[in-house]
Amino acid sequence: MGGGRKRGRTQRRHFKQGRENVWKHNPQRPPAGEAGEGREGNPSWQPFATENPAFEEYYKQIIPEEEWDDFISMLRKPLPATFRINASCQFFQDICSQLENDFRKSLETEVSDEHGEDAIRPLPWYPGNLAWHLNFSRMQLRRNQALESFHEFLKRENEVGNITRQEAVSMVPPLFLNVQPDHHILDMCAAPGSKTFQLLEMIHQSTKPGLLPNALVVANDVDVQRCNLLIHQTKRMCTANLIVTNHEAQNFPGCNLAKFCSETCMDEAKLQRLEFDRVLCDVPCSGDGTVRKAPDMWRKWNAGMGNGLHRLQVEIAMRGMGLLKVGGRMVYSTCSMNPVENEAVVAEILRRCGDSVELLDVSSELPELARRPGLSTWKVRDRGSWFGVHEDVPRYRKSVISPSMFPSGKGSKDIEVNTDVLDADMKDSTDMGEEGEQERNTAIDDSNNGDSAKTEEKTEVDCESGEAPTRYKKLNSTSTRTEHSDYPLHRCMRIVPHDQNSGAFFIAVLHKHSPLNENQVVDWVKSEQSIPEDKTGKLEKDLGSDKVSSEENIVPQQVVDNTNVVDGEQNGDMDSKSSKDKSSEDAKVIVDEAEKGQAGTRDRRRQQNQGRWRGVDPVIFFKDEVTIKSIVSFYGIKDSFPLEGHLVTRNPDTSHVKRIYYVSKSVQDVLELNIKVGERLKITSLGLKIFERQSSKDGSPCTFRLSSEGLPLLLPYITKQILYASAIDFQHLLQYRTIKFPDFVDAKFGEEASALLPGCCVVVLREGHQDIGSIATDPSAIAIVCWKGKTNLCVMLSPLDGKELLERISLRFGLKIPKLDKEKPNQEVTGSGEQPDCANEADDQPESKASDMEIPDAEAE
């Protein structure tokens, strides 16, 4: 068990290493700036090495000789900065205008000629001119004084969610999903979340105020810490249509209600099975396509990185295909240039799925995007040798270098037998529930130090040259045979750096025509099934403890949509295990009750409230009618706003609930299904924070205040505790944050504010609207959450969001922002002088990004 946990930690560590930005400095020397840049006054500084003989030898087999110099020189240049505008944000038209009319012109005159004529320009292939390219790197952006104001603009808009700073090629895969407003979408390996955010933009882009799309995004990641990063990234979107889960992508749970109850008890109107219209399968990879922004990749790269990840990539892709609806589309992508991680994986998917899946030709989509066709032939590098066919691989390496890495996917009979036995072990490990998910072994261990599953052999491989140790050289040979794939892999897309001054990326778009079933299993799988059982024990003994499970035998187990391993048997074993654990816990509680009386009762309640997943608060539908009626009455929420079944919390004790979240109908359906199937989904975050408990010394009739995140959704339905301010008074509120009633410029507004009930209220900007009654339903309406005290009005908005909003309305209405004058008594600033009447504002401020990172969506009791 301990070894399994160690392997699970290794997998997650390598998973992170394959995806993170590694602009890091050598601990033996001061940090570097850009590759090739020096530091004045620091003679010990050395730039990152931008050479790796093994890397160059490998990719000379792929890049045409006449393009090699352009390719390698582009890889040695820093990557230009790029960003994307959030089309669903309230001010996206203002931001586009500011970029086009202000920054674009000023940067062309201020920035030196070395950055070219177009210092900043929209990416021609991204729809709506929403993505922008800068002719300077992120490091140059930070250091150039002429770019200081623009850099501050980017940082501020990124923090509040109006833009997302993202590598250009990383924006491509979601565009090929062809997302529609009613789609259920799965992002299998979602962290750090830029593509998830992009998917959320797509489903919200055409939504009217006060309405939610029917779509749903489930964002999953294997690593808990990366889930926190994903949550922090997507919180900027303020969406009720997102669920964040924490599972191994290749073992993402199937939620099929038919496995848990009879047909007579099933409600046809309810969701019966969790399937997705679109699946984004952006798998963990070696990441050598990111070498321009992660120059440390030059030092770390070796061919074994891609070989070691191949099996995991196939398993994740096959699981995604199993979760995809018939008629749905899946995009498989990597930030690698290695065909073993790219075309070989796609070919294996097609081989396993037969006629049920088609590799689509999307050459007519995004016509201005420079892309190249996928490869149909390649060789595999292992231990310093090239192999064109699997038969040429030495026998002792055939458990690592699998047939699926080669264009034809065919291998010798003996390796088919080996992988069949190994996958039997893999199958057994999938029936172990939460603990099994931590203990499954993968080939990722090979990716860090070569290819071998044995530690001793790893240490003997020269990662720079790719050469094998001396005692193996007599077995090494470079294969002269080659083979071509029979699949239309030219329909895949390769984005190479020297075509459009970008990073590298691989994309394949797959369409599911029919359910996957055992009748479509290819011939070589049938030969595996006919292997005599008496041979399996000997093979397992020969392989010993170093066996590496193969993906081949997953076909009859995981290719099938209604698989017993994934949906049925696994859940049965997990449920039986959890029931045993629960029985033992209940017995323990009974003993505690006898010994400790009331303490035992509290222990039992605490255990019941823990939910299924250890360390994760359960998702509870909030049904406290007294509290809900109080909220509805205080804010005058219209009956047309659906609340029943849409409010959830992470604390079963309603008397101590601090935050209430709102979920869309699509999320509600998934939550109800998840409860029926035994909480198979490990949910770390979901929903839109809409109400928060607020203590007050003023005795407010309602104990819950509105959340700034949920205000845009709720605003059209609020009829009480709402004020309409002039531009100047709205500006003063944002600038000074606390203003006494007599000090408002509009005396009538001050009187109306004073007449409100004590507690939370909403202030709407009146400027630019003729009919006050229709302001709340206007998409351009600007509103903020405030607190009405005994003598003043206090803004309940984070300083960063307040500053951004202040600048936006000042630009829109031509207002000047005066400097803060602390001498004037009517200009109170929160934190200096008299405190606002809102109690514990600093402690209860919900918009604090730091607190969100520390405790993402869980109740902090």
N, C-alpha and C positions, 0 to 999 in steps of 0.2 A: 504493500500500500504506500509506504514512504517513497519507494522508487517511482511509483506511478505519479505521485504528487510532484516529485522532482522533475519528471519528464514533462508534466503539464506546465510547470513554471518555465521550463526551458522553451516550450512551444510558445508561450505567451511573450517571453522575452524576445525571441527571434521574430515573432509576429510584429512586435513593436519596432525592432531594429530595421525590418524590411520596409517600413512605411514612414518613419519619422525623418524630419529634416535634420541632417547631420552637419550643419554649419558649426562645427566645434573645433576648438584649437587643441593642438598637441599639448598635453600637460607638461612636457619637458621644455616648452618654449612659449613665449607670449602669444596671445591669440592673434590670428591673422585676419586681415580684412577681406579683400577679394583675392581670388587666385591670380597670382602674377603681380599683386600690388605690394609695395614695400612700405615700411614705416620709418619715417625720418626720426633720427635720434635714437634708434633702437637697433644697434648692429647685430644683436643676437636673433632678430626676427628672420624667419624663413617662410616663404610662401608655400602653400599646399603643393605637393607633387602632383603633376598632371600627366603622369606616365605610368603605364602598367603593361609590360610586355605581353603578359597572358591575355589581358583585355584586347590589346591591339591584334594579337594573332587570332583571337576568337572572332572578332568582328570583321576582320579582313576576309573571312569566309562568307560574309553576308553582304557587306557594303561593296558596290562595284568599284573596281580599282580606280577608274577615272574620277570617282567622287570621294575617294578616301581622304585626300588632303583637305577638302572643304568640310567633310564630316568631322575629322579629328580636331581641326582648328576651331570649329564652332563649339565643340564640347569643352574646349579649354577657355572659353569666354564666359563671363558671368551671365546668368539668366536675366533677361529683362523683367521688370516688375509688371504685373497685370492685376486687374481687379474687375469685379462685376457689380453692376448696380442692381439692387433689389427692386424689381418691377412692381412688386406688391406693396412697397412702402409708400407712405402718404406723400412723400416729397420727391418721388423719383423724377418727375418732370422738372422740378426745380434744380435737382442735381445734374440732370442731363444738360440743362441750359447753362448752368454754372461752368460745367466742364467745357462745353462747346464755345461759349462766348467769353469766358473770363480766363480760365486756366490755360486753355489751349493757345490763346493768343499771347498771354503773358510769358508762358514757358518758351515759346518760340523765339521771343526777343531776349529773354534773360539767360537761357541755357546756352552754353558754348556750342560751336559748330560740330564738336566731336560726337554729339548725339544725333546729328542729322537734322533734316528739315522738319520732320514730324516727331517732335519730342514726345507728343502724346497724341494718340489716334485710336479710334474705335477699331476693334477687330472685325474685319469685313465679313467673316463667316458667321458671327454670332448674331442671332435675330434681334432686331430692334435697336442696334447700336448700344446694347447694354453692357458689353464687355470692352475694356480699354487696355491698350498696350502702351507701355512707357519705354522709351529708348534708353533707359538706364536701369541699373540693378537696384535692388532694395538697399544694398550698402551705400551706393552712390546717392540714393534718395535721402538717406539719413545724414550724409556728410556734406552735401552741397548746400551752401548757405542760400543760394538762389532758389532752392527747392523747399526751403524750410516751411513756408506757409502752406504749400501744397502737401507736404508730408504731414503736417498737423491736421489738415483737412481729411486726408485719407485715414489717419488714426482715429479721429473723432467719429467719422461716418461709419467706419468699420465697427467700432465699439457699440454704437447704438443700433447697428443692423441695417443701415441704409445701403452699405456696400459690403462686399466680401472680397478680401485680398486672396487671390487664388491663382495658381499657375494656369496658363492658358489651356494647355492640353488636358488638364484635369477637368476643365469645363465641358469637354466634348462628350463623354459617355452618356450623361443624362439627356443630352439633346437627341440622341438616337433612340431613346425609349419611346418617343412620341406619346408623352403623357397626356391623358385626358382628365377632365374635372371629376369624373366618377371612378377613377382607377384606384385599386388597392396596390400599393407599391412596397416592395421589400428591398431594402439596402442591406445586403448581407454582411459586409465588412465596412461599416459606416464611418468609424472614427478616422480623422478628427472632425468630420462633419460638413465640409464645404460642399460636397455633392449632395448630401442630405438636405442642406439648406437650399440648394439649387432646385431640388425636387419640390420642396415646400413652396418655393416661389412660384413654380409652375402651376401648382394646384390652387393657389390663392390669387393668382394674377387677375382673373376675371370675376372674382367674387365681389358682390355688393356689400356695403356696410351692414352689419348686423346679421349677415348670413354666412354660413359655413359651407365649404365645398363638401360634396359627398365622398370625396377621395380620402385616402388614408395612407400614411407613410409609417412603416415599421423600420426603424433603424437599429441594427444589431451590431454588437462588437463583442469579441471574446474576452477582452481585458477590462477589468472594472475601472481602473484609472483612466483608460482611454474612453470609457463610457462617460466618465465625469467631464472630460474634455468635449465630448460630443454633446452632452447636455448643455454645457456652457455656450457652445457655438450656436445651437439651435434655439436657445432661449431668446436670442435676439429677434427671432421670427414671430414670437408671440402667437403660437398656433394651438388650436384644440384638436388638431388632426394628426398628432404624432404620438407614437409609442416607441420608447427606447428599451431594448432588451439586451440581456447579457448571456449569450450562448456561443458555443463553438458553431461556426457557420455550417460546417459539414454535418453537424448533428442538430440543426435547428429543429425544434420539436414540431411534430405534426399535431394539429388540433382537429380531430375528426370525431364528431359527436356520435357517429354510428358505432364506434368502438366501445361506447360507454353506456348506451341505453338502447332499448328496443325501439322499433319503428313506431309503435303505438304511442310512446311518450314523447316523440319528437314533434316540435312545432315547426311546420313547413315555412311559416312566416319568418322564422329566426334563422340566423346564420348557422349552417350545419358543419362547415368545414373551413378552415383557414387556408385560403388559396389567394394567389396574387395575379393581377392583370399584367404587372410589370415587375421584373426582378433586375436589380443592378448588382452584378457579381464582379465587383472591383476587388480582386483577390490579393492577399499578401504576396509579394514578389521580391525578387532580388533588388529591384529599384535602380538598375543601372541607367535607366532613362532619365533619372534625376541628377546625374553627375554634375550638371552645370550649377545647380543650387546646393548640391551636397558634395563638395569636392573631396571629402574624405572617402567617398566611394572609390576613388582611384586606388587608394591604398588597400582597401578591404576586399575589392572584387576578386572572385575566382569562379571558375566554371561550376564548381560544386554547389554554389549558392542556388542556381537555377535548378540543377538536378535534384537537389534535396527538397525543393518546394513543389516539384511537379505533381506528386501524388496528392498532396493536400489540395492543390488547385483543382485537380480533377474531381476530388470528393466534394469540394464546395460547389463547383459548377453543377455536378449531378444532383446535389441536394436542391439547388436553386431550380433546376429543371423539374424536379419532382413537385415543388411547391407552386410552380407556374400553372395558371389555368390553360385549358385548351383554347387556342386562339390568341394566347398572350405572347409577349415579346421579352426576351432576356438579353441584356448586354453583358458580355464578358470582356473585362479589360484589365490591363496591367500597365505599370509604368516601367516595364522592362522591354529590352530589345531582343531578348533571348527566345528563339523559336521553341525551345523545350518548354518554356512557360506560356507560350502563346499559341502558335499554330498546332503544336503537338497536343495541347489540351483541347482545343476546339475539335480536332480530328477525333480524339477519343470520345468526346461527347457525341459526335455524329455516329461513331462506330457503335456505341452502346444503345443509342436511341433509335437507330434505324430510320424508317420513313416517318416516324412521329415528329421529328425535328428537322427544320430546314435552316441552313445558313443563308441569310438574306443578302441580296445585292442592294446596297444602299448608296451606290455611287451617285445617284441623282439627288440625294439629300445633302444639304449643306454644300452646294457645288463650289463655293469659294474656299472651302477648307482643303489645303494641300495634303493629300494622303497618297499612299502607295499600296499596291495590292499585297496580300499576304503571300508568304513563301509556300511552295509546293514540295520543295526538297531541301534538306539540310542534313548535317551530321551532328553527332553527339560527342562532346569532349569529356573524357574521363581519364584521370591519372596521366595526363600528358599525351594521350592518344586520341585519335579521331576514329569514330565508328560510324559507318554509313548504314549498316544493318545490324539488327540485334544479335544475329547468329555469330557475329565476329567478336562480341563482347566476351572476355574471359569468364569462365564459369563462376569463379569466386566473386565476380562483380555483378552477376545477373540478378541478384536479389536487390541491388541498388539501382542499376541501370535497367529500367523496365522496357518492355516492347512498346508501350504507349508513347515513349519519348521519340520514337522514330516515325518517319512519314507513313509507312504502311501499317504500323501498329502490330505487326506480326512478329512472333518470337518462336524459339524452339520449344519443343514439347516439355522438356525438363523444367524450364522456368515457369511454364504454365502450371505445372504440378506444384512447384514451390509456392507460387503466389496464391494458389488455391488454399493451401494449408495455412499460410500466413493470414489470409483474410478470414479464415474460420476463427482465429484468435481475435481478430478485429471485431467480428460479429459478436462474440461473447462479451467483449468489453462494452458494446453499445447498449447492453441491457442492464446497466448498473446505475442508472439515474444520475443524480447530481455528482456523486462521488466518481462514478465512471467517467463523467465528462471531464473531470480533472486528471484522470489517470491514463487516458488513451495515449498510446505512443504514436509518434509521427516521425517522418523522415526529416524534420526540420533540423534535428541535431546535425545532419550532414551539411547544412547550408552555411554554417559558421566557419568550419575548419576543413573544408574539403567535402568528400562524398561518403566516406566510410561510416558504417554504423559502429565501428570499434574505435574507442578512444586511442588505443595504441597506434592504429594505422593513421588516424587523423594527424597525429603529431609528426608523422614522417612525410607528409605530402608538402611539397614546395608550392605554396599558394601563388607565388609570383610567376613561376615558370609552368606550374601545372604538372611537374614531373613526378613520377612515382618513385618510391624508394628503390634502392639498387636491387634488392632481392626479387623485385617484381618485374624488372626491366626485361627479362627474358620472355615474360608473358605479354608484354606490351607490343602492340602492332598497330599501325595506322591502316585502317580499312580502305581499300581502293574501290569497293563496291558502293553504289549509291542506289537510292530508291525514291520514287515519287509517290505522293499521296493521290489517291483516287477521288478525294473529296474536293469540292470547289473552293479551296482555301484562298484563292485569289480574291474572293469576296470579303475576306478580312481586311482591316485597314491598319497600315503602319504609318505613324506620324514620326518623321525623322527630323532632327534638330536643324539641319542645314537647308531645309526646304522653306521654312518660314520663321527662322530665328526663335526657336522654341525648345522645349524639352522633347523627349521621346515618349510615345504612347502606343499601345496596341488595343484595338477595339474589334469585336466581332458581335454581330447582331443575329440572334437566333429566334426562330418562330416555332411555336409548338402547334402542330396540326392535329394531333390526336393523343389520347392517353397513352402513356408508356406501359407496355405489358410484356410478359415473358415470351410471347410469340415473336417479338422483334429482336430477341437476343441473337447475336451473330454466331456463326458456326463454331468458332474456336471456343466459345463458352460451353457449347454442348459437349465438346471433347473433354473439357475440364470436368464436367459433371459425371463423365463415365470413368473417372479415375478410380481404380480399386481402393477400397477403404483401408486394406491392410498396408498400403504404401504410405499412408499419411503419417502414421506414428514414426516410421523410420525417418521420413523427411523432417518432421518436427524435431526429432532427436539430433539429426545432423545440423540443423540450423541453430539449435540451442537457444541461449538467451539473447542472441544478437539478431534475431529475425526481425525483418522490417515488413510490415503488412503491405500487401499490394492492393491497388484499387480494382483489379480485374474482377474479383469475385463479388464486388459490390453490385454488379449488374443485376443478377437475379434477386438481390436483396433490396437495393436502394433505387434501382431504375424504376421499379414498379411503383405507381402512384399510391396504391392501397397497400403499401408494404407493411408486413406485420412487425418487422424489426423497428421501424421508425415510428409507426403510429399505434401499433397494438401491443405486441409482446413487451416492448420496452416500457410502455406506460404501465402495463400490468405489473411488471416486476418492480417498477418504481413505486407504484401505488401500494403494493403489498409490503414493500420495504418501509415506506412511510407509515403504513398502518401499524406495523410491528413497533416502529419507533414510538408512535403515538401511544400504543398500548403500554409500553414500558414506562413512558413518561407519566401516563395517567396513574399507573400503579405507584410510581414514586411520589406523585402528588398526594395520593391517599395516605401514604405513610406520613408525609409531612403534615397533613391535616390532623392526624391522630397525635402527632408530637407537638405541633406548633399552632394548631387551631386556625385562627384567621389568617396567619401567614401562609398556610398551605393554600387557602382559597385564592389569595393574591397571586401565588406562584402559578396556580392553574390558569387563572385569567391571563397572566402574562404569557404563558405558553400557548394558549389558544389564540392570542393576538399576534403571535410571531409570524403567522403565515407559513407557507410551505418552504420558502427559500430562506435559508439561514443568512442573517445579516441584511436582509432586504425587507423593508416594511411592506405589509400587504396593501393591496388596493381595495378600498372599501367604498361602496356606494353610500353617499351621505344622505340619510333619510330622516334627520331630526326635523320634524314638522314644525316644532315651535321656533327653532332658529330660522328655518327657511321662511316661515310666515312673517317673522320679525323683519328679515331683510327685504322681502317683497313689499311689505307695508311701508317701511321707512323710505325706500327709494322710489316707491310707486312703480314698480316693474310691471309692465303690461303682461296680460295673460298670454299674449301671442309669443312671448319668449319662453321656449321650453326649458324647464328646470328639472322636472321629474326624470330620474334616470340619467341625468347629464352631470350631476355633481358627485365628485369623488374626493376622498381624502386618504391620507396614509396612516391615520390613527383611528383605531376602532373605538376608542373612548371619546365620544362626542363632546364631553364636557371639557376636554383638553385639546380639541382640534384647533390648530393655529392657522391652517391654510385650507381653503376649499378650492378645488380645481374644476374647471368645466371641460367636458369632453364632447366631441362631435358624435352624431348618431353612428357613424362608422366605427369609431373607437368604442362606443358603448356596446355595439354588437360583438366586437371582439372580446371585450371584458366579460360579457355574459357567457360567451362560448368558453372562455378560458376557465371560468368558475365551474362550468358544467363538466369540463374534462379534467378537473383536478389541478387547476393552476399550473399547467405545463409551461406557460411562458413566464420567464423570470423578468419581470418588468421593473426597471430601475427608474423610469421617469415617464410621465404621460400628462397630457392635458394642459390647459391654460389656467394659470393662477388668476382667479376672479375675485375672491373675497379673502380678507385677512383679519384675524382677531386684533382688535385695537383697544388697549386700556385707556381710560380717560378720567380725568378728575372733574370733568364737566357733567358727568352723568348722562351720556348719550343714550337714547332709547335703543340703539342698535349696537351690539358688541362687535360687529364686523364692518370693516370699511372696504371700499372698492380698491381693487388693485389696478395700477396704471397699465399693466399688461393686458388685463381683460376689459378695460374701458372702451376701446374701439368697438368691440363686439356688443357690449351692453348698452352703449350710449343711445341708440335709436329707441330703446325701450324704457328709458328712465323718464318719469314724469314729476318726481319730487326731488328736493335737495339739489336743484340745478339752477345756475346763474348764467347770464349772458353779459360778457364784459366788452368794453370798448378796447381798441387796440392798445391805447396808452395804459389803461389799467391792467390789461393782460400782460403787457410788457413789464410793468412795475412789479407785478406778482412774481414773474419769472426772475427778475433781476434782484429784488430785495427779499423774496421768499416769504416774508411775514409783513403784513400791512394792517394797521388798525382801521376800523370801519370809517371814521371821519376823514381819514387821509387819502381816500380814493378820489381821483379827479372827478369822476362821475358820482355826485352825491347820492343820486337815486340808487346806483349800484351798491354803495355802501349801506344804504338803508335796507335794501333787499337782502344783502348778506347778513346783516344784523338780525333780520327777522327769521332766518332759517333756524331749524332745530339744531341744537349742539351736536356735533359729530361730523362725519364725512359728507362732502358735497362735491359737485362737479361744476367747474367754471368753463364755459364755452366762449370762444372768441367770436364776437358778433360781427366784426368787420368783414365787408364783402358779401353780406347776406341781406337780402331785402325782407324776407319773411322769417321771423324768428322761429316760428312753429316748424319750419322745415329744415332748420340748421342741422339737427341731430342726424337726419337721414342723408345728409349731403356727404359724399365721399371725401370732400376737401375740408370738412369741419375739423377744427382744432380744439381740443379740450384737454383739461388737466384735472387731476384729483387734488382736492384741498381739504383742509380741516377747519371747520367753523368753531372757534372758541368763544369765550365770553366777550372778548374785546377785539379780536382780530381774525384775520383769515391767513392760514398757513399752507404753503404749497407742500404736498406730499409727493415729491418727485426728486429723483437723484440729481445731484448737482450737474453731472455730466449730461443727462438727458435734458435738464433745464437749460443748460447753456446752448446745446444744439438747437432746441426749440426756439430759444430767444433769437438766435442768429437767423433761423429760417423765417420767422415772422417779420423780422427787421428787414430782410432782403425782399420778402414778398410785398410788404406794404410801405417800403421806403422809410422805415423808422430809424432814427439814430439811437445808438445805445450809449447813454451818458455814463461817465465814470462814476463809480459808487462813492457817494459822499457820506461818510460815517458821522459827520458833524450834525446832519439834519436829524432831528428826533423822530420824524415820521418815516424814516427809511431804516427800519430795523432789519438786521441780518441775523438769521438763525445762528446761534452759537456766540453772538456778541451782544451784550446788553440783556434786555428782558427776554426770557425764553417764551416761545409760543405756547398757547394753551393746550396744544396737543401733547399729551403725556408720553414720555419715553420715545420721542421721535427717533433719536439716534439708534436706540435698541431695536425698534420695530420697523425701521425703514426697509421695505421689502425689495427695493430695487438695487440693493447693494450687491454688486457682482461678486465681491469677495465671499460674502456669506453663501451665495448660490454655489460657488465652487466647493466650499467646505462641506456643505450638507445639501447635495442636490436632490430636491424634491422629497426628502424624507423628513418626518417630523422630528425636530430637535427637542426632545423632552429633557 
